[in-house]
Every structure is written in C-alpha cells, then in structure tokens.
Amino acid sequence: MKKLLLLTSAFMLIAFSGWSQKTVTGTVLDDGGLPLPGATVIEKGTSNGVSTDFDGNFSIEVAEDATLEISFIGYTTAEISASADDFNITLAAGNELEEVVITGYTSQLRSEVTGAVTQLDSEALTQLTVPTVDQALQGQVAGLTITTNSGTPGSTSQIRIRGISSITAGNEPLLVIDGAPVINGNVSNSTSSSFMSALSAIDANNIASISVLKDAASTAQYGARGANGVILITTKTGSSGETKFNISSYYGVQNDAIYGPKMLTANQKFELYSEALYNDNTDTFSSISDAGDYILANVSRYRNWEADGRPEANWADVITNQDAPIQEYNFSASGGDDNSTFYASLGYMKQEATVIGSSFDRISGQLNITRKLNDKLTFSSNSSVGVTEQEGILEQSAYFEGPRTAKFFGDPLLRVLNEDGTPNQYGGGVPNPLYITRENINDIKFTRIVTNNSLTYDIMDGLTFGTRLNVDYVIRDRKYYTNTIYGYSVPNGGELSDSHANNVTYVIQNYLDYNWELNDSHSLDFKILQEYQTNRFNGLSASGESFPDAGLFYLDNAGAPVSVGSNYSDWHVGAYLASVHYVGFDGKYVGDLTYRREGNSRFGPDNRWGDFYSIGAAWNLHKEDFLADSDIFDNLKLRASYGKSGNANISLNQYQALLAYDADYAGQGAVYTSTFGNSDLSWETNYSFDVAVDFGMLDGKIAGSLGYYQRDSEDLLLNVPLSLTTGFSSQTRNIGSVRNNGVELEINFNVISSEDFNFSIGGNLATTENEVTTLAKDPNGDTINIQTSRTIIDEGQPIRAWYLPTWAGVNPQTGAEEWYVNGVDGATTTVFNEAEQVLQGGSALPTLTAGLNIHLDYKGFYLDANGFYAGGHKVYEGWHRYLNESAVGFSVGPYQGYETLLTDAWRQPGDVTRNGKLTAGTVPWQRHSKFLYDGDWARLRTLTFGFDFDQSTLAGTGLDGLRLYVRGNNLLTWKKDDNQKWDPEVDLGGETGLETPPTQSFIVGLNLKF
C-alpha cells in the first residue's frame, strides 16, 4: 500500500502541466513609513508564505493570478493581487483580528477563522529559558494547562487542553511540526530516573509560531488524534534577497524556584527524639533531658554522633548545585533569490541542574529550503536534527541513591566528608550522594531527526496538487551503572543496564486544493487529502553485574550476565479528509465543513474505521452596514462550532486475547496469558460545542475573545475492573462518559501607543468543570467506581476526586490527633481506621487558570513580564509518613523530618497546634485530609528588561540590529496554603514528590542581526 501511494504521487506529479508562477518582490511599511520586519506575506488560500526581513523586504513565488495577504500583529491586514504593478505595501495600525493564523493544513485570516485557535509568535516562545518549548506555553493560552514533571533539564511536561476527557486512555494533545504529526512524550523508558522529553531536541529559536487548536472546527481535520487538542509548530523560513544573519546567545545562573520544607538540624532532631521518648515513657524518665541522656548512652546512631563531636550535615546544601549555569548560543542565516529561499541555523545549549549529578546538553541544526524546480513544480524541505544528552538522577520516587532524596532522608548526624576531604562512605539506607553522583552513571543520549519534504504542482488556475513525506526518527541510548565500591550494588559487584531503541514515524500526505472565486464577494476553498501514518519501534536491552574492578562500565566487563531482551511494535493510521471553507458577502459570513474517515490498527478489522466531522460558522458583524461607521468596534465576530472527534490513545493490541512468550520456567521458554481482549473495542468519541465572540475596539486599544465550550466524551476506552477469578484485573471496554465545560477569555489592552512610548497589558482566563457522568455497572446494576486510598472515580464527581478520612485536628486537652467518625462532623475518634472515607471536594485538576502579560517600551528600552495562576484544585503531600508525622520514629531514626514538627507540636493542655503530642514510634500509612492542601498558586514566569539599538546608532557598524537584555524566570512564587511546603506546581496526579522543582534563573542575553 505504501509503495502504491508513493508511485501514485509520482505519476500525478509527472502528468500535470500547463501552469505558471511569478516572483513577487516588495516592501512592507507601517503607516509612518518605517519597515515592518517579521510581517507575514502569504498566498491566500494556501500555506505558502514568507516573512519580511529586517528592512521589511520580501520575495515569494506565487501563481500569477494569486492574491497576497500581508499581515502584522497590531496592524490591519492588506490584500493585493499578484498582478499589481507596485508591491510597496503600507499597513495601517489596527488590531490583531486580521493576523494570518496557521490552522492546520492551511492558514487563514483571523477574521475567517471559525474555530478556537490561539497563535503565539517566536518572541513569546523564547521568553522562558528552558530546553523544552512546550513549557513556554504556560500562561499564554486560555484553556491550556501545563505542569512540569520535574525541574531536571530536559524533563517532560503534562499538557491538557480544556480538561481531562478520558479516564484511562490518553489525554495528551497531538503535536504537529510543519504540517505532519510526530511523536511526543517521555523517551527515557524509565520508571525511576529523570524524565526526558522528545521535545527537548527541538530548538525554540527555529520556531516561527505555535498554534493551539482547541475546538472541533479546528481539530476535526486531524480526526481522532485531535480529540485532546492539537499543537502546531511551524518552523522559520527564508525570503528572497540579501542573506541575513542572526546571532543570539545568553548566559545565566539558576536555583530552585522554591526551597521546600525546612528540615531538622542534627541538634533539633536529637531534641525532638528526646521529647518524643519522654512522652512515651514518663514513668521511666524524669525529664526530657533525662530521656536525652538515655539516647546518647544507648542508641548507637546518637552515641556515635556525640562521640564524633556532634557534627552537623546540611544535606540540602550538599546536594544543591548553587547558581547552576545555563547557556545557549544560536547562529542562523536566511535569504534566497527568485528561484529558492533558505533558512539555516546551528545551536548549542548547556544546562546544569540545581541538584548535583545532573545536566543537559543539546546541539541542534535546522535547514529549511524552498526551490522552484521549474515553472510548474516547487520543492520544499524542512529538516531539523537535535542531539541531546541528559545526565539524569533517580527521582520518580523515594530512591535513596538519588541525590535529591538525601535532602529529605539523609541523616544530619553524619559527617559529609572525611578528614582528608573525601566523601564519607558511611553505611545505612541513604548513601552519601557526593560519592554516588561521582561514580554512578545515569545517562540518556537522545537524537531526533525530523524531515518534512513536499512537492506542489499547480494543475490549473486555483487547483493545486501537493504531496508530502515526513519522517520523525528518534534514537535513544540509555546507560545506568551503579559502582562496585559503595552503595546498593556492592553485594552484586556493581550493576549495569544498557538499552537502545529507535522509533521512526512516517507520514505520507497527498492532497488537492481548489480555490474557487465565484466573484469578488464569494469564494470557496476545497481540500481533499489522503494520509497514511505508520510507526515502528525497535528496542534492545541487556544487564549484567559482578565487575572485576571499579571504573569498568561496559557489558563486556560484567562477570555475570543478568538479562537480555528485545522488542518490536508498530501501529498504523490511515485517513481521508474533505473540507470546504466559504467566505461570502465581502467577508461577512464564513463557514467551514470538515469530514474525516480514519482507521487505526489499535482496533479490530470490524471496528477499525471511524467517521469524524465538524461544522463551523462565523459572522463578522463589523462588516455589516449597521456597524460600518461604529466608533467603538473595529472588529466584532461571532463564531460557533460543533463536531465529533475520537480517541484511540490506548496500548496496542487490547482488542485481542493474547499470549505472551517472554517468561521462562526452569530455564525453558514459557507462555502465559497476557491480554484479556475485547473484539468489540472501538473508538472513544468526543462531541464538542463551542461559541465565542472575538472583538477589537477603540482603534486597536482593546482586542480579545470570550467564549464557552462543552465537550462530552462517550464510549470511553475504560479499564473496567474484573473479578480476579478471570486471571485479569481489568478489561478495556467502550463504556462510560465524561463532560468538560468552561469559559475562556483572552484580552489585550493597548493602553498607550505612540512613536516613543507604548504600554500594553493583557492576559487570559479559563474555567474548567470536569464531571464523570456515567460508568460501568456490575451485574446488579450498581456503578463500578474506581477507588484508591486517596481518590475515587464516581458518577457526578470530577475524575479522581479526593476521597479521604477527614482530619478533625489536634485535641487541645490531650494532644491526640483525631478524625471525624462519619467523615464530616460530629463525633471524633483517635483510631484512624474508625474514620469513614468521604469526598473532600475537588480534584487535582485546576478549575481556574489565568495568565498575565505586560509590555512597555520607551525609546529603545523595553520591559516584558508574564505570570501564571492556577487554582480551584487540591494537592496531597506525598511523603508525610516518613517526614511529617507526630509519630516521629522515621524522622528521628533513619530519615529526616520537618522543622515544624518541633516548632508546632502540642506540649501542654490548651495548646492549639497542627502536630499532636510527639511519640517516638511509627504509624502505618494513614492518608487523610490533614495532608490535603488548597492547590492555588501563582508565579511570575518571566521578567525581561532590554534595549534595542536604533538604526542611526548602528550606522557604519555593519549591524542591522542589536539587542541587549537581562531576564529573570520564576522570580516570585505564591501559594495559598501555608501548610503546603513543597513547590506548588504539582503534576496532574496531584501528589507532591521528591522531584527537582522548577528553577529560578537570571540571565544576560545578546541578539545581533547583520
């Protein structure tokens, strides 16, 4: 089939003839006669476009009868025929409604967009100094929620657009680069070490824009893969004219954005233990001091501490890489002639983590070319390569050999260094991280090559054929070695695991575009597209132990092989798309119809194909006669859409009852049942409704959008619990439904606009209400809810609603911690298991998010700031049993504890405290509402102050532009709940962990253009 598609494309290209193109060269100016660098010039009805250079010049290859759309943010879009005599184009100051928006397979004027689309330019994407560009989206798009899994350089983020639509299937949006879907997510292949994002290989400096598609009218073109939204990345292109060069660089330092809980010192730990032991044995000890003397005489840990002169190990300082450096350098060139254009770049980034033993390096390159092969055929190729290396750490749980773990679990009674300055190789469960990070290896080498190649052929006036081949090739090598001298692997003589994987995705697209200009007032744009996508994954891994000497870390050196494995998987998607875009009555009315039929190999042959559609409409009221002379509205558009999309984001082969062959029995190959199967398994479906008004007012002073959406997910791909007598814990079925709805507001105020001084303030706000509406039923007709010790999935509640016993506080007379028996109020109990588990309200998903952006410039000086807020949700403290319990057996024994255990504990009748009377014992896991906190938080994401040198100053230097700036990221963090000591940016699991928090950075940057 794939060969047939390729041959068909080739024959069609050879067969077409009889068209002509021309090169259009011109200049774009503002209404003051100054050049507009970065303005967009696009061939209407196509994705063929260029950007103006620093002097406002452009050159573009278009059909002779084409219409050019010229746009720039803050200015009214102009249209001009390619047959015109003069292409010196002046744009009048206006608002953002008429910017050109990348909407997927095509681009449209903002006034002709019927869907919910937010587009960000390259300036907004480079404000945050992070390796992964998705993190720069936080706070920039209404309805988009992003949380980082870790502050370790190169880590992944969790992205949700308009809530959570599925319970056990995927909720991630589709990622598209230059028109073709690509893979995304965590490529580390580890459940213990640092996350590694596939996006970390993409250099944000090469990105021209990112569009976020949110509703059915905009995502239906991508079918099932667009069910959770689409993020479109468009890379930069060149323009005809003199070659222009750009150099950008910055250097800075980073520290943790928030410190986290303050831990006990050695003396405080001893004091806490003495008090707790005395409370447990008042008949034995006459005072706390008496209990302390007993500890020093009889508890070896403290006896050794006393004999060693009471050393004080501050593990927080030991594991912290203070003022960790971050630096990036990028060089790019762009230009072309009448027949070709190019954009090329080379970049390097290096970032050290704020915890010892972790770093990130990336070398990246981009080459985008467009070549006119003859008068009929144009070839374009956008190719990028990123070679990255992440030195990771153990951080996805309480892995005691991970360096960050030592801050919370390391014993302050020990010495960090020996007298000769070498790391102290003490015993116990938490090894010295200074030695471990120096001798162990936890590396991931990740290479990503993305190439997008296309041919376009003009068949006749308005009719164009195109074919595109995209390859997304990922190579990942991981080495994890633990040394032979010190740590957990000493009994095994050291351990090593090596793994290699390559993951390649091919996308083939063939399409026909037809632009039918009925007359000057009406036009129809038709698109027919065929798409085929296939993914192939190959993995190989092996491990060994018993190394003859330190410093040997290859499998050839292992004395004892432990395991070897390999695996292969593939999946395939085929689709056919038809769409029509109508603009009528001089742009007053706009309509969109999209139909896509899609097949996915994750389902059986009888249920493999699904039908998806959308309808969208817009009414540009400002073009009506009754608003034509309005002094208030510059632009006013009412839009609405409705559509159906699907979700197939589940593990492979769930529709089949399968056997697995990766086991052994007494050294012989063995087989076992691995998948229950469900031959009726099919698409999860989403029905989305969206209505909004886009507006511009008072000559561009105010612009924005206000809308409402509702998304109903039905026939969920749900893992339904099974009786264990079946031999399986669950089966994937199409059952259940979820609703998400909310309001979104995006608005910008151009408060002051003048030649020397400009001031604007804007932002966005979004609400998200999430509710499980139906679930599976048992044979008795009762709902099968999904319950854990902290959450519940039940009808009428948000997904993973908090479900816990309710803490009643500390009894001020006895110091005992109590819980409500019925989980709400009234009678209390000191026996935890007598307390009923009840709904606590809310979930980990924020119900309100907001972003704020401020810009100010004066005679070359400028100031940019943006912030982010998330609220209406709750987070749970993950490690309180070991670190934050009144029963301090763990925190004064093998581990650590919060300073508040000492400063905020009950000591006498009448005390009102958060912690009860201290006891030296331990308790089992008791998860309850004491450790459930309001999750509201806000952060100043970026603050940039800089200066742009004007042309008169640069005259004679050979420079076209020079910018100097200083920037701070994550400068301020606010939390609503003072009892929540951890960083508030918690992933959508809602539980605080031991991962590295986001970083606070200060950088100095330079941009040169010549």
N, C-alpha and C positions, 0 to 999 in steps of 0.2 A: 504493500500500500504506500509506504513512504517513497519508494522508487517511482511509483506511478505519479505521485503528487509532484515530485521534482521534475520528471520528464514533461508532465503536463504544463508546468510553469514555463519550462524552457521553450517548448514548442509554441506556446502562446506568445511569448516574447518575440520569437523569430518571425511569427506570422504577421504581427501588427505593423502597419506602416502608414505614412501619409499624415504626419503631423509636423508642427514647427514650434520652436521655442525662441525666446529672445532674452537677452540680458538687460535687466533694468538696473541702472546705477543712479543714485541720488543722495540727497542730504535731508535729514530731519532736524528741524529747529523748533525752539519754543516761540511763544508769541513775542518774546523780547529779542529774537534774532540770535539766541545762543544755541549751540549744538546740544542735542539730546543723546548722550551715549547710552547704549543699552535699550533703546527703543526697539519694539518688535515690528518687523515687516514680514507679512505673511500672505501667501497666495490664498485668497478667500476660498473656503470650502475644502482646503487640503491642510496637511500638516507641514507643508513646505514653507519654511520661514528662516529668517536670519535676524541678527541683532545688529544695530548700528555700532560703529566703533567709537573711540573717544571723541572724535570730531563730528559725530553724527552721520558719518557716511555709511552707505550700504550698497551691496550689489547682490542681485538674486536672479536665478534662472526661472522663468515662468512661461506659461503658454501665452501666445500673442494676444489672445482675447481675454486674458485673466484680469481679475480685479485685485488690487493690492489693498490690504488693511494695515494701517500704520497706527500703532498704539504705544502709549507710555503711561505708567501709573500716575494718576493725578491730572491727566490731560484727556481731552475728548478725542476719540478715535476718528481717523480720517480714512476715506476710501478714494482710490484713484485708479483709473483704467491703465492697463499696461501699454495702451496705445497713445498715451498722453505725450505731449512734447516736453514738458518740464516736470522734473521729479524733485525739485526743491520744495519740500513739504513743511508747512508750519502747523503745529498742533496748538490748539487753544487750551488754556487752563480749564480744567473741568474736574471730574471726579473719577472714581475707579470703576464705574459701571461698564465702561466701554473697553476695558483692557481685554486682550486676547487670552483665552483660557484654554489650556490643554485639557481636553475632556475624555481622553482615551485614544481611540483610533483616529480621531480628528481633533481640530481645535475650532473654537467658536468665539465670537464676540461675547462679552459679558452680558449684553442685552439680549442675546439669543440663547442663553443657557437656561434650560428648563429644570435642571437638577440642582441638588445641593452640592456645590463644588467650592472648595477653598484652595486658592493657589498662593504659594509662597515663592518669592524670588531668592536668588543666591545670597543676597545681602542678609536676609533673615536667617538663612541656614548656617551661616558662618559666625553668628554671634556667640555661640556656645563652643568652647574649646574641648571637644570630645571626639574620640575616634569613630563613633558610630553616628551617622547623620540623623537617624530616627529620634535620638534624644533631643535634637534641636527643635523638634516639633512640639515639645511640651509647652502648653500655654498659648500656642499660636493658632489653634484650630478649635472652634466650638464643637463640642461633642466628641472630641478625641482625647482619650485618657492614656497616658504613658507613665509607667513606673519602671525604674531601673531595677534589675535583679541584683546588681552589685555595683559598687564603685570601682571594682577592679578594671583596669583599662581593657577595652575591647569587649566588655560584657554585653549581654543581650538586654533588651527591654521588653516589657509586656505592653502590647498595644491593643486597645479596644476602641472601636468606633460605634458610638451610640449603644453602649451597654453590652451585655452578655446575652447572646441569642441561643446558645446551646449549653447543655448541662455536661455531657461527657464527650461530645465531638469538639472539633477545633473552633476557636473564636478569633483566630488571627486574620487580619486583612490580607488581601492579595497584594504582592509587591510587583510592580511592573517597571522595567527600565527600558527607556526608548521604545516603548510600544510592545514589548514582549514580556510575559510573565516569567519570573525567576524564583528560585528557592530562597527561603529566609529562615531564621531561627537559630537555635543553638547547635554549633557544629563540634563542640568539644567531646561529645559522646561519653560524658562522664556524669555520674550522679553524685560525685563527691567534690570534684575540683571546680575551679572557676569556669563560669560560662564564657563562651566565645561566639560572638555574633557574626553571621555571614555578612552582615553589612559593614563590618569593621574593615573590609578590604576595599570599600568604596570611599574615595576622597571627595569630601564635600566641596572642595574648590572647583571640581569639574562639573558640578550640577548647576544647570541654569534655572530650574524651577522644580518644585514638588507640588502636585495637585492631589488633594484628598477628596475622593468621591464617596458620598455618604448615603445617597438615597437610590431608589430603584431606577429612576430615569438615567442616572449617571453610571450605575454599576451593572445594569442588566446586560450591557454589551459583553461583559465578562462572565455571564452566566452564573453557574454555581460557585465558582471561585470568588465571585464578588459579593457573596452573601453577607460577609462581615466587613464590607467596605473595601476600597481599593486605594493604594498609594502609588501614584505615578511619578517616577523620577525621569526627568528629561535632562540630558547632558548638554554641554555647551557646544556650539558650532561656530565655524568661522564665517567671514564675509569677504567679498571681493575688495581688493585694494591693497595698500601697502601693509606689509606684515607688521603686526603689533605684538609687543612683548609685555609680559606681566610677571613681576616677581613679588611674592608675598611671603612673609615669614613672621613668626612670633616666638617668644621665649618667656617662660614664666615658672612659677612655683605653685605647688598645691599642698593642701592639708585637708583633713576631714572637714566636711561642712558642718558636722555636729559631733561633739565629743562622745556622747552616750553616757551611760550611768557611771558615776564615780565609784570606784571600787575601794574596799577597805585597805588600809595600810597594814603592815605586819603588827604594829602595836594595837591598832584598832581591832584587828582580828583576834588577838590574844585577849583584849578587854571584853570583846563580845562572847568569846568562848567561856571566859571566867564567869560572866554574869549568867549565861545560859546554864552552865554546870551547877552554879549555886542555886538557881531557881529549881533545878531538878532534885537537889539534894540538900535542902535547908536543914534537915536533921543531922547531916554529916558535916557540913561546913558552917562555920560561924559567920562568915562574911564572904563577899566576892573576892577579896584579897586572899582569903584562905583557900578558896577554890583555885585561884590563880597559882598559888604556891604548889598545890597538888598537881596541876597541869605541868608546871615546869619540872617537877620531880618525876612524873610518871608517864607522860605522853612523849614518846620519842621525838616526834616532829618538833615539839616546842622545847624539849630538853636540848636537842641539838642546836636549835636557834639561840637559846640562852647561852650555851657554851661557846657559840661562834661569835658572841658579841652583839646579838640581836641585829643581824643585817636586815636591810630593807630593800627588797626587789620591787621596783616600779615597772611592772611588765607592760603597762600602757606606753611608757617611754621607750622600753626596749624594742617593742615590735613596731613602733612608729617610724616611718621614713619622713622625718621632718623636712618641710619645704621640698617635697619631691619635684624634680624638674619636669617640665613638659615643653616640647619644642616642635615646630613644624616649618617646613620650607617647601615652596611650590614655585615652579617656573613654567610658564605657558606661552605659547605663540599661536597666533591666528592670522589668517589672511587668505589670499586667493587671487584668481583672475577671472576672466569671463567664462572659463570652462570648468573651473574647480575652486573649491574652498577647503580649508582645513582648520582644525583646532588640535593642538598637541600640548601635552603637559607632562611634567615629571615632578613627583612629590615625595617627600620623606617626613615621617612623623615618629617621634620617640617620646614615650611617656612612662615614667616610673610611678608605681602605685604608692599610696600613702602608708602601706604596710610593707615591711621588709620582705624581700624574696620574690617580688612580683614586678613585671614590667611589660611594655608593649612596644613593638617596632613595626613600621609599615613603610614599604617602598611601593609607590603606585605610579602608573602611567596611563595616559589616555591618548588615543589617536582617532579623531573623527574627520572623515573626508567625504566630500561630495564631488563627483566627477561627471561632467556631461560627456558621455561616450560618443554620441552623435546628435543629430538634430532631433532624434526621437527618443533616445534612451538615456536615462540618468541613473547612475550608480551611487549609493552611499554606504558607508561602513562606519559604525561607531564601535570602537573596541577599547576595552579597559583591562588592565591587569593590576592586581594587588597582591603583594607578597608580605604576609604578616607573620609575626612570631609573638606569642604570648607566654610569658613565664608565669604560670598560674600558681594558686595555692589551694589547699584544702579548705573549703569554706561553705559548702552547702549543708552542713550540719555541724555537730559538735565533734569534729575530727581533731583530736588532741595534738596531732602533729602539725596542724595548721598554725601559722604564726599568729593570726589574729585571735585564735582561741585562747592563747596564753594571757591575753589581757583580762579575760573573764574567769579562766580556770587555773592560771598559773599561781603558784604558791608564793606570796611575798616574803615568806620566812627564809627563802633560799638565797644564796648568792648567785648573781648572774655570771660573774667572771671569777676565775681562779686568780691567785696572786700573780701569776705570770701573764695575765691578760687574756688567756684562752677561755672559751666558753666552758662553764661548769657542767660536766656531764653527770649530773645528779640522776638518781633513779626516780621512779614514780610514773604516774599515768600521763603527765604532761611534760614531754621532753623540752629541753632548752631550745627555743626557736632560733637562737643565734647559730647553733651548730646545724640544726636541721635544714634551715634555708640555705646554708652554705654548701652542704654536702649532698642533699637530695636534689632530684631533678623532676620538674613537673612542667614540661614544655609542650606547646602545640605550635606546629608550623602549618600555616594555612595559606593556600594560594587560590585565587579566584580569577578566572578569565571570562569576561563577558564580551561577546561579539555579536553585533546586530547588523546584518547586511541586507540591503534591499535594492531592487530594481523597479523603476517606474517607467511606464510606457503610455504615451498619450495616443489613444486609438483614433479619436476624432474630437471635435470641439466639445468640451465638457466631460468627455469619457476617458477615464484613466484606469489602466490596469497596473497592479503592483504585486510584487512577491517579496517575501521577507523570510530570511533564515536567521534564527537566533540560537546561539549556543552559550549556555551557562555551565562552565566547567570548574569544579571545585575539587581540590586535593587537600587532604588533611593528614598530617602525621603527628602522632602523639607518643611521647615517651614519659613514663612515670617510673622513677627509680628511687628506692629507699636504701640507705647506705648500710654497710656491714659493721660499723663501729658503734653506733649509738642510735637508739630509738627502737621502734616496734619491730623492725625487721632483723635485729641482731640474732634472735634464735634461729632464723632461717638463713643466716649468712648473706643477708641482703636480698632484695626482691626487685624485679624489673618486669615491666609490661610495655610492649611496643605495639602500636596499631597503625594501620594505614588504610585510608579509604579514599575513593574517588566517586564523585557524584556528578553526573552530567545530565543536563536537561536540554532537549532540542525542541524548538518551536518553529513550525512552518506555517506561514500565512499566505494566502492568495486572495486578492480582493479586486473588486471593480468599484470605482467611484464615478458617479454621474451627477453633474451639476446642471440642472435644467432651469434656465432663466425664462420663466413664462413671459414676463415683461418686466418693466422697471420696478414693479411693485411686488412681484411674487416670484419666489424661487423654491425649488425642491432639490435637496441633496440626497441621493440614494447611495447606499453602500451594501454590497454583498460580499461576505467574507467566509472563507473556509480556513479552519485552523486545526492543526494537529500538534499535540504536545506529548512527549514521552520522556520519562526519567529512568535512569539506570544507576543503581548504586552497587558498588563492589567494596567489600571490607575484608581485611585480613588482620589478625591479631595473634600474638603469642606472648607467653610469660615464662619466666624462669627464676631460679633462686640459687643460693649457695655459690657465691662468688669467691674466688681464691684470694682476692686482695681488694683493698679499698681503691677507688678510682676506676674500677672496671665496670662499665655500664652498657655493654652490648650483649645480646643474647648468646653470641659465640662464647662468651666468658662464663656463662652460667653452668654450674656443675650439675644442676638438676632441672630439666625442663618440667614445667608445671602444666601448661595448657597450650593448645594451638586451635585456632578457629578461623573460619572464613564464611562469608555470607553474601548473598546476592538478592536484590529485589528490583522490581520495576513496576511502573504504573503508566497508564496511557489515558489521554483525554482527546476526544475528537469533537468538533463543533462546527455548526453552520449558523451564520448570522445574517440577518437582513434588517436594515434600518432606513428610516426616512426622516429627514429634517426639513421642516417647512417654515419659511418666513414670508409673511404676507402683509399687504396693505402698508407698504413702506416701513416694515419692521414693527408694526403694532402688535401683530399676533404671531406666535411661534408655537410649533408643535413638533413633538418627537414620538416616533413609534419604533420600538425595537423588539425583535423576536430572535431568540437563540435556541437552537436544539443542540443538546450536549450529551455526550456519552462518556462514562467513566468506568474504568476497569475495576474499581473497588466494588462494583455491584455485579450481580449475576446477569447472564445474557438476556433474561426476560425482563429485567428491571434496570437495565444499564442506561437507557436514554431518558432524558427529561426535557420538558419544554418550559422555557422561561421567557418572560416578556416584560415590557414596561410601556407606559404611556405618560408623556409629559406635555404640559402646556404652559405658555407664558403670555401675559398681556402687558405690553408696555404702555401704561396709562399716560405717561408723559408725552407720548406722541399723538394722543388724541387731541382734538380741537379744544375740548374744554379745559385742558391743562397746557396748551401750547404757549400761552402767554403768562403762565404762572410765575410769580416772583419767589415762590417757596420751593417748588420741586424742580430740580434739574433732571432727575430720573426717578421713575416710580414704576416698578414692575411687580405684578402679582404672578406667582408661579405655583404649580401643583403637579404632583406625580403620583403614580400608583404602579406597582409591579410585583412580579413574582420572581424570586431567585431561589437557589438551592444551596445545600451544604453537603459535601461528601468527604469532609476532613476527618476521616477515621483511619484506623490501622488497616493495612492491606489484608485482603482475603477473609474478612469477617463473615462474608456470606457463605463460606464453605466450611463443612465439617472436615477438619484436617488432623492428620497425624504428624508428629514431629520425630525427627531422627537424630537429634543432637544429644542423646544420652548414651550411657553405657551401663552394662550390667555384668559385673565380674570380668571387666576387661573386654567384653564383647559389645558390638553395636546394638543399641536398643531403640525401640519405638514406643511412643506413648501418644495418647490423645491430647491435642493442644488447643483446638478451637471447636466450640460447640456448633457454630454455624447457624445461618438463617437464610434459607433460599429466597425468602420474600423481602429481604433487605433492599431498601431503595432510598431515594433522596429525602433528606430533610428539607423542608420548604419554608421560605420566608415571604410573607406578604407585607409590603411596605407602603405606607401612605405618608406624603409629605406636602405641606402647604406653607408658603412663605411670601414675604414681601421684601423686595430689595429697593433701596431708596438712596437718593442723593439730593441734598437740599442746600439752598442758600449759596449758590455759585461755588459748590465744592466744599463748603465749610463742614458739612455733615454727610457721611455716607455709611451705609450699613445694610443689615439684613436681619429680619426677625421671622422665625418660623416654628412650626410644630411638626413633630413626626410621631408615627406609631408603627412599630414593627412586630408582627405576630409570627412566631416560629412554630410550625406544626410538624407532625410526624417526626419528632426528634429522633436523632440517632442516639438512643439512650441505652446505657449499660444497665439492664434490669437485673436485680439480684435474683439468683436461682437457689433452689434447695441444694444444699451440698451433697445430697444423695445422688445428684446428677453427675457429680465429679467436677463440676464447674461452679464458680462463684457468681457468674453473670453471663448474660447473653445480650448482644446488641440487637435492638428492635427499633422499629419505627413507631414510637408511641410517646405521647406527652406533648405539651405546648408551653411556650413562654412568651410573655409580652414585654416589650420595652417601649416607652414613650417619653417624650420630653419636649422642652422648649429650648431653642438656640437663638442667641443674639450675638451679632458681630457689628461693631460700630466704631467709627473713627471721626474725630473732631479736628479739623484743620483750624485751630484757634487763631493763629496769626500766619499770614502768608505775604511776604514782601521780598524785595530784592536782597536785603541784608539779613533779615531775621525771620525765621519760621519756627512755629511751635505747633505740634500736634500731639494728641493723646487719644488712644483707642484701646480696644480690647474685645473680649468675647466672654460669654457666659452661657452655660448649658446645664440643664437639669436632666437627670436620667432616673426614671422609675422602672424597676425590674420586678416582674412577678411571674412565678410558676403558676400556670392556670390549670393544667391537668398533668397527671402522672399515671403510671401503670397501676392496674388493680390486681389484687390477689383473687383466688377462686371464690372468696366470699364477697367480693365486690369492694373490699376496703383498699384504700390508697396505699401503695407501697412507697413509703417515704424512704429517703436515704439519710441515715443519721450517723454522726460521729460523736466523739466526746466533746466537741465544741460547736458543731454546726448541724443543720438539718436542711434537707431539700424537701419541701412540702407544698402542697397546693395553697395558694393565697399568700405565699411568702416570697421574698427575693431568693435568688439562687444562693445557696449556702448561707442561710440566715443563722445568726449566732444563737446557740441553744445550750444554755449552761445553768447550773445551780446559781442562785443569787446570793451573793455575799451580803450579810447584814451588818458587817463591821466588827469592831473590837468592843467587847463588853467593858465599859469603863470601870466597873467594880471588880471584875475578876481578871481582866486581861485576856480572856479567851476569845478566839475568833469564832464567829457564829454565822449561820446561814439560815435563810427562811425555809421552813419545812415545805410550804406549798410553792416556794419559788417566787412569791410575790410580796407578801407582807404577813403580819401577824406573828404566830409562834415561830421561835427560832430554835436551833439546835447546834450543839458543838460537835455533833457526829456528822461528818461530811456526807456519808452515804445515806443519811436520812433526808437529805435535801433533794427536792424534786428539780429535775432539769426542765427549764422553761425557755421560751423565746425571750431574747434580750432586746429585740428591736434592731432592725437594720442588718447590714452585711458588710463585707469588706469592700464592696463597690461604691465609690463616691457617688452621691446623688446630686452634687453640685460642684461644677468645676468652672474656673474663670481664669482669664489671662489679661494682663495689662501691659500696654506698650506706650512709651513716651519718647518723642523725638524733639530735639531742639537744636537749631544751628544758627550761628551768627558770624558772618564774615569769615567763613572757613572753619571756625570752631563748631564742633557738634557734640551732642550728648544723647545717647540712646540707653534706654532702660526697659527691661521687661520682667514681669513677675508672674507667678502661677499660684493658684489656690485650689485646694480640693477639700471637700467637706461632706458631711451628712453620712459618714460611714464610721465603722469602728475597727480597731486593730487589737490583736491579742498578743500579750507578752509571751514569747516562746520558751524561755529557759528559766522561769521563775522557781521551779522546784530546786534547782541547783544554786541559784544566785539570789533569790529574793523571797525566802520563806522565813517565818518566825521560828520554825524548827530549823536551826542553823547547822545541823550535822554535816551537810555538804559544804556550806560556805566557810565553816571554820575547820573543816577536816581537809579533804583532798582538793577542794576547789576554792572559789572566791565568793565574795558577796558584796552587795551594795552598801555604801556608807550609810544610807538611810536606815538600814537595819539597826544601826547603833544609835542614830540621832532621832529616830521617830518610832521608838518602841515603848510599849506600856511598862511602867515600873511601879506604880502605886495606884490605889483606888482613886478614881476621879480623873485619871489621865485619859485624854481623848487623842488617840494615835491611830496611825494607819497600820502599824505592825503590832501584833499581840505580844503577850509575855513570852520572852525568849526561852527556848528549850534546846538542849544540846542534841536531841535526837533528829531523826529524819522522818518525812512523811512520804507516802506514795504520791503519784501524780494526782493532784486534786485541782482540776481545771474548773474555774468558776469566775464570776463576774468581777471579782476584785482586780483581776488582771486583764479585763476588757476595757479599753480606753476609747474616748472620743478621738476619732482619727483626723479631725480638721487640722489642716496645716497650710502654710503659705511660705513661699520662698522668693527672694529677689534673685532671679535666674541670671541676669546679666546687667552690667552697668559699664558702658563704654564712653570714654572721653577722648576725642581726637581732633586732628586738624588736617584739612585738605588745603594744600598749597594751590593758589590760582595760577593761571597761565602766564600772567605778567611776571610773577615771581620766578617762574621756571624758565622764562625765555633765555635762550642761549645755553641751557644745561643739557639739551637733548632729551629731556624728560617731558612726557605728555601728562603725567600725573604723579603726585607724591602724597601719600597719606601716612601720618604717624598717629598711633593711638595707644591708650592703656585700657585694659579691660579687667573687670572682676566678675567671676562667675560664682553663683551660690553664696553671695556675701552675707545674707541675712536669712535666718530660718525661724519661723514662728510655729508653735504648737499650742493647740487649745488646752490640752490636758497636761498639767504639770507633772502628773504621776507617770506619764509615758516618757521614759528617759532615753529611749532609742531614737534613731533617725526616723522621722515620721513617714518617709517615702517607702512604704511597705508594698510588696507585690500584691497581686490580686488574691493570693491565698490568705492575706490578712494577718499574717503572724510575723512578729519581729524575729530576726535571725542573727547569726553571727557574721554575716557577710560584710565586706568593706562598705562603708557608707559612701554616698556621693561626695565629690571633692569640692572644696572651695579653692579657687585659683586666682592668681594675679599675673597678668601677662603684659608684655610690651610688644607691639606689633608694628610692621612696616609694609607698605604696598608701593611698588614702583611700576609705572607704565611708561613705555618708550617705543 
